[in-house]
Amino acid sequence: MDTQHITLSSTLFAGVAAGDLQAMLGCLGGVQRSYGKGQDIFCPGDRIQDIGLVLAGTVHLCWADFWGNRNLLTAVRPGEVFGEAYACLPDRPAPLGAVAAEPATVLFLNVRRILTTCPSACTFHTRVIRNLVETLAARSRTMNEKLIHLTQRTTRDKVLSYLSAESLRQGSSRIVIGYNRQQLADYLSVERSALSAELSRLRQQGILDFHKNQFILKRQV
């Protein structure tokens, strides 16, 4: 696993030179941890002080109610970060939890060290702070897009809203999504059986075709 390449290719470290990486990780309190499938990384109610950068595997951000029912909000993959908004507000409990969807390796960075210029005045600090702001903005955009999908009235409308957004993002009518059926149902807050039935109807109507997580959008509704 080329963790250096994944780290430097992430939006958080965009523009940081490879030669500065080790010094930077030491300055920012970088700690690498591994998790097994299904293991909690943090839970709702925890106070977060570190930003997580996924180096391997997939991390799911989930909301859970009082009775333990979970709703998948988003999947975080290698090179992507999570927990940044909560780390910037360490005195407030996180409303979400993070769980390893598969064996995962995460690099944690202390947000206070990122936001506070160190005595040695590292040249990368300004760059990383700017990247963090851009990352927060991108996360806000992702959450706003999901809100658009969830506010659609029917399962059909939710599915079409999500697939349409993915088609726009990927720049093609042939798209690959990052969720299996159960994960997509959780993401859209619908029953898996209702999702499968709706996908079958959309295929019969010639609006789309699919095989597992590969979709072809055929025409406008």
N, C-alpha and C positions, 0 to 999 in steps of 0.2 A: 504494500500500500504506500503510494507516494504522498505522504501527508504534507510535505513541503509544497508540492505542486497544488494540492487541493486548497491549502491555506492561502497561498499567494493568488490563486485564481478566484477566491471569494470576493464579494463586493466589499467586505469590511477591510480587506487588505489590498485593494486595488491601488496600484501605483507604488507599492512598497517594494524595494529592491530585495532580491534573494539574499544578498550578503548581509542585510539588516535583520533577517528573520529571527535568528536565535537571540540576538540582543534584545529585539523587540519583545519576544515572548517572555524573556526574563523580566523585562521592565514592566510588562503588563500582567505579571503573575500568572502566566499560562500554565494550566494543569490539564493533563490528558487522562480521561477515564473511559473504561469500557463497560457496556451494559448488555445483559442477555435479553432475548426476546421477551417482551411483556414486562420488563422491569421499569419501575418508575424512576424518572430522572429528577423530577420535582412534582409535588402534589398541590392541588388547589389549597390555598391558605398559607403556603410556604412564602417566606420572604426571600426574594432573589437578589443576589449581589453580583452574579456573574452572567456574562453573555456566553451562550453555547454555540460553538461552530461544529457542525457535523463533519467528521472526517471519513466515516464509513457507516453504511447502514441507513436506516430511515427512522426519524423521530416523528411521532404524531403528537400534535397539540390538541388536547381534548378538554371539553367542559364537562363537569360531572355535577349532577344535582345531589340533594341531601340523601337520596336513596341509592346513590352509586350508579345511576344510569349515565352512560357516557355519550357524548356527541362529538364526532370528529370535526375539528375546525380546519386543520390543514396538515399537510405532510411536509416535513423538512428533510431535505436530501443532502448528500455530500457537497460541501462548498457553501451551504446556506446556514444562516444563523437563526437562533430562537432565544426567547426570553429577554430580548434587548429592552423592550418597553418596560418590563417589570423590574429589570436591574437598574433602570434609571430612576425608579421610584421604590427604593429598597425598604422604606418604612411601611409600605402598603402590601398586604397579602396578595399574592397572585390569584386571579380568579380562575385560572386554567391550570391544567397539569400537563406534563410532558412524559411520554412513555416510549420506550424503544419498540418500534413495530417489528424489528428484526435485530439480530446482534448488531450493536452500534458502538462506534467510538466517537467521543466528543471532546473537543478542546474547549476549556473554560477560560475566560478572560475577565478579570475584575474590572467592572465598569468605572469605578472610581479612579483606578490607575489610568484608564484610557482618558478620562475627562480632566485629570490633573497632570499638568506638565511636570515631568520629573526634574530633579536637580541637574542632571546632565544635559538637559534641553535636547532630547532626541529629536532628530529632524522629522521622524515619521509621525510624531504625535498629532500635528495639525492635519496631516493627511488622513489618519485613522479617525479623528473626530469628524471630519467632513464626510468620510465614508459611513460613519455611524448614523449621521443625520439622514443621508440618502437611504440607508437601510431601513430606518424608522419610517421614512416616507413611503418606501416600497411596501412595507408591511401594512401600512394604513390603506394603501391602494388595494392590496390583496383582500383585506377584510371588507372593504367597501364593495368589491366585486362579489364577494360571497353574500353580502347583505342583499345585493340586487337579486341573486339567484333565489335566496330563501324567501324573499318577499313576493315571489311569483305565486299565483293563486293555486295552481294545480301541480301535480307531479310532472305532467307533460311539460308545462311551462318551465318548471325548474330544470328539467333535463335539457330542454332546448336552449335555455339561457346559458347553462354551464358549457354545453358543447359549442355553442356559438362563440362564447368568450375564448374557449380554447382554440377554436379555428382561427380567430383573429390573432391570438397570441402566437400561434405556431405558423401563421401565414399560409395556411393550406386547408383545403376541405378534407384532406386525409390527415387524421390526427391520432396521436397516441396519448392516452391519459395515464396518470400515475396512480390510479386506484383500481382495485378489484371491485366486484359488484357490491360486496358488503360495505367496503370502505366508501364507495361512491354514495350508497344509500345513507350511510352515516353523515357524510359531508353535506348531502342535500336535505337531511332530516326527513327522510321518507322510509317506509318499510321496504325491505329488500324485495319482497314479492310484488309490491306495487311498482317498484322500479323495473323489475324484469318484465312485468306485463306491459308497461308503457313502452319499453324499448322494443318489444316484439310488435306492438301495434305500429310504432313508427317505421319499423322495417317493412311491415306488410303494406303500409301506405306509400312506400317508396321514398320516404323522406331521408332515411339514412340506412346504412348497413354497418355491421360490426362483427368482429371476431375477438373475443376476450376484451382486451383494453385498447383495441385498434378500431377506429371509427372512420366511416366515409360519409360526409354530409352531401346529399345528392341534389337537393333543390330547396327553394324557399317554401316555407309553410303556407 
